[in-house]
């Protein structure tokens, strides 16, 4: 995917990227498969109340994307210093490497029963991503059902009391 194609879509996935960087999934949902199925929806629990999905490749071929590109152009290329550090450490550039983000919402959206499920597909340099995650203060590496997991202790990043979990399903899929 060319840089130009992705530039205008960055604001549309900014929220999803923040979720990726800060935590990704809360709740205790088991994943049966050890390799990613064809659709991110196959990874969502059956009882999700709503889903938001952005396919960056498809988005880049729309007239909306072209309008955003014309209106905002290079303004969307300037990453913050913190994100620039993240890109240098991991090799992941959301403008080029993000393929899709799928977010599922479960529970009552307000209380202890609420849940957020995120599936991120992209071109990841997994060893660099794992090294960066392991170097973060308060992040614990573990395994669950054969998946490598990372558990940040700071739950305020995802706005709740549940401990968020980031898990690798395969080299191109994060949960």
N, C-alpha and C positions, 0 to 999 in steps of 0.2 A: 504494500500500500504506500503510495507516495506521500511525502510530507505535505504537499499541497492539498491532497484529498482529506487528510485528517485534521488539518489546522482548524477549520471552522467547526468541527464537531466537538472540540475539546470542552467548551462550556456545557454541552449536553451530557457529558459523562464525568464532569468534575466531582459531583457528589459520589458517584460510584467509585471513582479513583480514591477519594478520601477514605471511603470504607475499606478499600483494598489496602491502603497504606496503614491504616490504623487498626485493622482488626478483622473484618470480614464476616464471621458467622457467630451467632449466639444460639444457644439451645443445645439439645443433646439429640441430634438427628444422625442416625446411622446411615452410612452409604454402603450399599451392597456390592457394587461393582468396583474393581480396582483399576479400571481404565474408563476413560470418559465415553459415555454414550454419545450418540449423534446430536441430541438436543439437550440444552441445559435444563429444560423443563423436566426431563427424565430424572434429574437430580433433586428436584423440589419435593418436599413432603406432600402427600395427597391432600392435606388439610390447609394449604395456604389460602389466604383470603384474597390475595391480589398479587399480580406480577408486573414488573416493569422490566423491559428488555431493550437494549440498544445493540444492534448489529452494526459495527462501524463500517464494514465493507458495503453493506446495503445503504446505509445512511449517506455515504460518500457519493452515491450515484443519484441522489434526489435533488430536486430543484430547491428545496429548503436549504440543503447544504450549500449549494451554489450561491444562494442569496446571502447566507451567513458569511461565506468566504468573501464575497464582494463588499459586504458591509464592514466586516471586522478585520479581515486580512491578517497582517502581521501582529496585530494587537494580541492575538491569542497564542503567540509563540514565546512570550517571555515568561518562563517558569520562575517561581519564587526561589529565593536562595536555598530554602529548606528542600524544596523539590529538586533543585539542581544537584544538591548533595546526594539525594536519594538516587537520582539518575546516574550519577558518577559511581556510586557504590554498587548499584545493582545492574546497570546496563539497560534498565527498563525505561523507555520513553513512551509515555501514554499516547503521544501524538503519532507514533509509528508502530508500536508493539501491541496495542490493545485491539483485540479482535471483537470481543463482545462482553457485555455485562448483563447479568440477569439477577434481579432482586425479587425475592418472594417475601410477602408479609404474612405472618401468622398470628394467631391469638386475637386479643381484643384491642390491639394498637395502643393501649394506655397503661395497662397494669402488668402484674407479674407474669401473666400468661402471654404477653406479646413476644414475638420472635421475628428475627430478620435473618433471611437466608440469602447468600450471595454466591453466584457462580461467575468467575472471571476467566475468560479464555484469552490467551495472548501468546506472544513470542517471548518467553521468559528465559533468562540465563539462570537456571535453577540453582547451580552452585553459588553464584554471586548473591542471589536473593536469599538463599538459606544462610549464607555467611553474614549478610546484613541483618537478618532477623535475629540470629543467634547473638550478635554483638549488641543488641538493644538491651538496655537495663530493664529488668523486670519481665523479660520474656523467657518462658520456659519451653524447651523443646521436648517433645514426647512422641508417642505413637498411640493410635486408637484404631482398632480393627485393621492393622497393617498399614495405615496411612501415617505419614510424618505430619505432626501437628506443632503449632506454635501457640502458646497461651500467654497473652499479655496480662499482667496483673492490674493495669490501669483500665478500669471499665468505663471511665468517664468519656473516653474517646468515641465510644459508640452510644453514649447517652443512656446507659442502663446499669442495672446491678448484676446482670448475668455476665459471666466471664466469656468474652469473645474467643473464638477459635479460628485460626487460619490453618487450613490443611491442603496438602498437595494431593490431588487425585491422580494426576500424571504431569509430565513436564510442561504441558500447555494449559492446565486447568487448576485453578485455585478455588477452594471453597471457604 
